[in-house]
Amino acid sequence: MVKRGKAKNLVIACSGAKHIAEKIAKKSKSAYVETVLERFPDTELKVRLGKKSLKGKNVYLIQSFYKSDEDEMDINDRLMEVLFSAYTAKELKAKKIFLIAPYLAYLREDKRFEKNESINARILAELFKIFNKVYVLEPHLHRFKSFTEFFPNAKKISLSNEVATYIQKNVKNSKREVILVGPDMESEQWVKPVAKKLNAEHVILKKTRFSSRKVKVHGKKVSKNKVIVIDDIISTGGTMIEAGRLLRAKKIYFIGMHGLFAEGALKKLKKKGRVVVSNSIPSKASKLDCTGVLAEIIK
């Protein structure tokens, strides 16, 4: 545990971020506690915010919204946990309440595709008005170009420096032998900043989606000694694997900001190349450390 006396900033680790929250607290020189959860027989959650006083503190709740095989908590549980925590912090007279979301779910549904369908991204923004500010690491924005269109108290946090640094340290080759690839048009927002930092060549492919699991990637075949495919989320790995059909390289790297790795995706991708994601969600491929950039928010 981190002991910081009467620190004005209090980091509260929620269930989805206990693997990184204490490190963030140390780097930001903040006091630290963890949520204590109980589950009633009917699956209701009971939340307690440690034992430190919250009065007059700047409270930073840290929560990643994901489901893993090792954890009984699912995305909806984590959402309720963070809402109960925020309203409790307000009742206990916290000065300000912030959410740091290394991975934030419920952003893909940002328009009404069918009659009477919920627009989850907009509803999430309404629910999170309790926070003075919501900081989201590499959010999965689709049709919205920025948070300002629907989520006024949210701010995007970039991992491009961490990705560029990883490539510089681990992909030892001249830039003429390396190319960065985006598997679809949306991925350009992650590929382009890294390519600029590295002064590297990049290409963006096109994707047609037929369902949540079936896609087809189009474009010219990419031939280089080393190819680095970059996207924000690796879920089933379908997009990355499909992009791999167009790659001709001695070494392929699949880099994602967030690794959900559903349906055995990590095992499938490892057969094709090296897989690297951030530790926004814990996994064996978590080689990009997001704690430094998130600690800077609190500093």
C-alpha positions as MATLAB code, in Angstrom:
seq = 'MVKRGKAKNLVIACSGAKHIAEKIAKKSKSAYVETVLERFPDTELKVRLGKKSLKGKNVYLIQSFYKSDEDEMDINDRLMEVLFSAYTAKELKAKKIFLIAPYLAYLREDKRFEKNESINARILAELFKIFNKVYVLEPHLHRFKSFTEFFPNAKKISLSNEVATYIQKNVKNSKREVILVGPDMESEQWVKPVAKKLNAEHVILKKTRFSSRKVKVHGKKVSKNKVIVIDDIISTGGTMIEAGRLLRAKKIYFIGMHGLFAEGALKKLKKKGRVVVSNSIPSKASKLDCTGVLAEIIK';
ca = [
       0.000    0.000    0.000;
       1.045    3.581   -0.658;
       1.069    5.794    2.429;
       1.126    9.519    1.697;
      -0.172   11.059    4.887;
      -2.605   13.898    4.264;
      -2.208   14.005    0.481;
      -4.808   16.139   -1.260;
      -5.151   13.594   -4.055;
      -6.641   10.196   -3.343;
      -6.413    7.399   -5.901;
      -9.133    4.776   -5.524;
      -8.511    1.522   -7.360;
     -11.698   -0.033   -8.686;
     -11.847   -3.732   -9.526;
     -10.775   -3.412  -13.169;
      -7.651   -1.364  -12.443;
      -6.066   -2.876   -9.341;
      -3.252   -4.214  -11.520;
      -2.033   -0.648  -12.303;
      -3.692    1.808   -9.891;
      -1.154    1.540   -7.070;
       1.663    2.223   -9.525;
      -0.216    5.316  -10.743;
      -0.639    6.463   -7.128;
       3.100    6.067   -6.464;
       4.098    7.950   -9.602;
       1.684   10.796   -8.825;
       2.570   10.834   -5.082;
      -1.058   10.308   -4.124;
      -2.736    8.481   -1.254;
      -4.131    5.120   -2.259;
      -7.054    2.884   -1.350;
      -8.982    0.101   -3.050;
     -12.698   -0.458   -3.343;
     -13.935   -3.287   -1.149;
     -16.685   -5.268   -2.853;
     -19.232   -7.737   -1.605;
     -21.761   -9.611   -3.687;
     -25.143  -10.586   -2.303;
     -26.680  -13.966   -3.241;
     -28.829  -12.271   -5.897;
     -25.584  -10.780   -7.431;
     -26.161   -7.211   -6.158;
     -22.931   -5.334   -5.405;
     -22.021   -3.572   -2.185;
     -19.154   -1.046   -2.449;
     -16.933    0.479    0.242;
     -14.229    3.057   -0.538;
     -11.495    1.910    1.798;
     -11.149    3.559    5.224;
      -9.507    6.920    4.471;
     -11.448   10.165    4.782;
     -12.604   11.550    1.425;
     -13.597   14.959    2.752;
     -11.881   17.791    0.897;
      -9.877   15.385   -1.297;
      -9.517   15.283   -5.052;
     -10.686   11.730   -5.662;
      -9.456    9.833   -8.722;
     -11.380    6.645   -9.392;
      -9.456    4.345  -11.716;
     -11.467    1.727  -13.565;
     -11.056   -0.360  -16.713;
     -14.309   -1.737  -18.089;
     -13.681   -5.288  -19.302;
     -14.445   -8.925  -18.558;
     -11.722  -11.498  -18.041;
     -11.774  -15.237  -17.398;
     -10.019  -14.717  -14.055;
     -12.559  -12.217  -12.693;
     -16.263  -12.697  -11.951;
     -16.860   -8.986  -12.516;
     -18.163   -8.113  -15.958;
     -18.397   -4.749  -17.734;
     -21.799   -3.944  -16.251;
     -20.624   -4.777  -12.733;
     -17.672   -2.434  -13.161;
     -19.971    0.308  -14.421;
     -22.204    0.032  -11.350;
     -19.135   -0.123   -9.092;
     -17.776    3.146  -10.441;
     -21.145    4.915  -10.297;
     -21.784    3.793   -6.713;
     -18.248    4.918   -5.844;
     -18.632    8.340   -7.438;
     -21.943    9.135   -5.755;
     -20.581    7.888   -2.430;
     -17.509   10.105   -2.788;
     -19.778   13.089   -3.450;
     -21.915   12.268   -0.385;
     -18.742   12.001    1.713;
     -17.778   15.544    0.640;
     -14.901   14.875   -1.730;
     -13.711   18.185   -3.179;
     -13.653   16.959   -6.784;
     -14.289   13.563   -8.346;
     -12.492   12.309  -11.437;
     -12.573    9.091  -13.429;
      -9.490    7.718  -15.136;
     -10.553    4.965  -17.528;
      -7.600    3.039  -18.982;
     -10.210    1.235  -21.076;
     -13.768    2.528  -21.476;
     -16.516    0.353  -22.938;
     -19.895    1.320  -24.429;
     -18.546    3.752  -27.046;
     -19.191    1.718  -30.215;
     -22.946    2.357  -30.208;
     -22.818    6.050  -31.078;
     -25.823    6.260  -33.391;
     -29.245    4.673  -33.750;
     -28.896    1.930  -36.365;
     -32.400    0.526  -35.862;
     -35.676    2.021  -34.679;
     -35.897    2.496  -30.882;
     -32.302    1.325  -30.355;
     -30.310    2.818  -27.471;
     -27.381    5.124  -28.241;
     -25.075    3.827  -25.520;
     -22.260    6.338  -25.941;
     -24.594    9.283  -25.324;
     -26.248    7.572  -22.348;
     -22.834    6.840  -20.828;
     -21.952   10.522  -21.129;
     -25.131   11.400  -19.217;
     -24.386    8.889  -16.455;
     -20.864   10.253  -16.076;
     -21.893   13.856  -15.493;
     -21.207   13.110  -11.810;
     -17.484   13.455  -12.587;
     -15.659   16.758  -12.821;
     -13.592   15.190  -15.604;
     -13.340   11.787  -17.272;
      -9.948   10.836  -18.710;
     -10.051    8.027  -21.266;
      -6.989    6.266  -22.609;
      -7.258    5.884  -26.401;
     -11.064    5.776  -26.653;
     -12.709    3.831  -29.464;
     -14.451    6.700  -31.255;
     -16.305    5.775  -34.441;
     -18.515    8.360  -36.104;
     -17.766   11.013  -33.466;
     -14.449   12.670  -34.264;
     -13.926   13.888  -30.695;
     -15.488   13.754  -27.244;
     -16.694   17.363  -27.491;
     -19.551   16.232  -29.756;
     -21.266   14.142  -27.090;
     -19.171   13.888  -23.905;
     -18.195   17.416  -22.807;
     -16.425   16.454  -19.563;
     -14.289   13.722  -21.177;
     -10.720   14.005  -22.452;
      -8.731   11.632  -24.644;
      -5.310   10.482  -23.417;
      -2.865    9.331  -26.097;
      -0.440    6.401  -25.991;
       1.407    7.353  -29.185;
       4.625    8.226  -27.322;
       4.642    4.858  -25.572;
       3.991    2.999  -28.853;
       6.731    4.922  -30.671;
       9.185    4.292  -27.837;
       8.414    0.560  -27.842;
       9.044    0.346  -31.583;
      12.303    2.284  -31.296;
      13.579   -0.066  -28.573;
      12.289   -3.396  -29.865;
      12.045   -3.224  -33.647;
      15.721   -2.784  -34.452;
      15.877   -1.917  -38.121;
      16.257    1.042  -40.438;
      13.074    2.936  -41.275;
      13.478    1.914  -44.931;
      12.822   -1.687  -43.922;
       9.846   -0.957  -41.647;
       6.316    0.108  -42.527;
       3.359    0.860  -40.257;
      -0.032   -0.436  -41.376;
      -3.536    0.542  -40.318;
      -6.064   -2.248  -41.023;
      -8.933    0.187  -41.697;
      -9.676    3.891  -42.083;
     -10.472    4.349  -38.376;
      -7.008    3.112  -37.429;
      -5.340    6.112  -39.096;
      -5.836    8.128  -35.887;
      -3.459    5.706  -34.107;
      -1.068    4.929  -36.958;
      -0.386    8.446  -38.219;
       0.887   10.017  -34.936;
       3.279    7.092  -34.375;
       4.513    7.198  -37.975;
       5.172   10.922  -37.598;
       7.159   10.448  -34.394;
       9.251    7.731  -36.033;
       9.446    9.442  -39.431;
       8.320    6.105  -40.842;
       6.344    5.087  -43.901;
       2.742    4.099  -43.306;
      -0.253    2.820  -45.258;
      -3.944    2.580  -44.373;
      -6.032   -0.315  -45.671;
      -9.811   -0.455  -46.061;
     -12.237   -2.779  -44.311;
     -15.732   -4.037  -45.040;
     -17.608   -5.342  -42.004;
     -20.261   -8.004  -42.508;
     -20.877   -8.767  -38.819;
     -19.235   -8.375  -35.399;
     -16.989  -11.341  -36.302;
     -16.708  -11.276  -40.088;
     -14.709   -8.609  -41.944;
     -12.732   -8.281  -45.155;
      -9.689   -6.036  -45.507;
      -8.918   -4.540  -48.917;
      -5.834   -2.891  -50.386;
      -2.534   -3.466  -52.128;
      -0.229   -6.084  -50.688;
       2.377   -4.643  -48.321;
       5.946   -5.932  -48.642;
       8.688   -4.941  -46.200;
      11.227   -6.666  -44.005;
       9.189   -5.743  -40.913;
       5.519   -4.757  -40.854;
       3.831   -3.230  -37.805;
       0.027   -3.328  -37.762;
      -1.488   -0.804  -35.346;
      -5.101   -0.526  -34.164;
      -6.881    0.564  -31.008;
      -8.672   -2.601  -29.853;
      -7.857   -6.243  -30.457;
     -11.046   -8.134  -29.663;
     -11.521  -11.350  -31.638;
      -8.421  -10.506  -33.703;
     -10.421  -10.870  -36.924;
      -9.386   -7.514  -38.377;
      -5.690   -8.068  -37.624;
      -5.720  -11.614  -39.050;
      -7.578  -10.468  -42.136;
      -5.061   -7.654  -42.667;
      -2.311  -10.253  -42.404;
      -3.431  -11.720  -45.737;
      -2.041   -8.635  -47.455;
       1.308   -8.569  -45.645;
       4.573   -9.978  -46.985;
       7.247   -9.662  -44.295;
       9.935  -11.555  -42.390;
       8.517  -10.221  -39.127;
       5.011   -8.967  -38.301;
       4.052   -7.040  -35.179;
       0.422   -6.576  -34.096;
       0.146   -3.577  -31.765;
      -3.133   -2.646  -30.083;
      -3.900    0.029  -27.524;
      -6.227   -2.376  -25.691;
      -6.199   -6.177  -25.699;
      -9.609   -7.702  -25.058;
      -8.574  -10.989  -26.689;
     -11.997  -12.618  -26.944;
     -12.466  -16.126  -28.311;
      -8.806  -17.128  -28.158;
      -7.629  -14.123  -30.195;
      -4.207  -13.872  -28.544;
      -3.317  -17.487  -29.348;
      -4.461  -17.056  -32.957;
      -2.465  -13.869  -33.482;
       0.713  -15.272  -31.922;
       0.813  -17.791  -34.759;
       1.073  -14.876  -37.203;
       3.456  -12.537  -35.388;
       4.389  -10.750  -32.180;
       1.438   -9.268  -30.260;
       1.817   -6.131  -28.121;
      -0.861   -4.207  -26.199;
      -0.972   -1.797  -23.271;
      -1.638   -2.796  -19.669;
      -4.976   -0.958  -19.683;
      -6.297   -4.525  -19.498;
      -3.971   -7.162  -17.977;
      -2.684   -9.838  -20.368;
       0.467  -11.736  -21.310;
       0.899   -9.312  -24.237;
       0.789   -6.152  -22.083;
       4.155   -4.610  -22.964;
       3.104   -0.940  -23.210;
       2.979    0.692  -19.765;
       0.208    3.287  -19.527;
       0.793    4.184  -15.852;
       3.203    7.044  -16.580;
       0.880    8.971  -18.871;
      -2.065    8.395  -16.506;
      -0.086    9.521  -13.448;
       0.660   12.813  -15.257;
      -3.084   13.565  -15.165;
      -3.017   13.584  -11.365;
       0.258   15.502  -11.057;
];
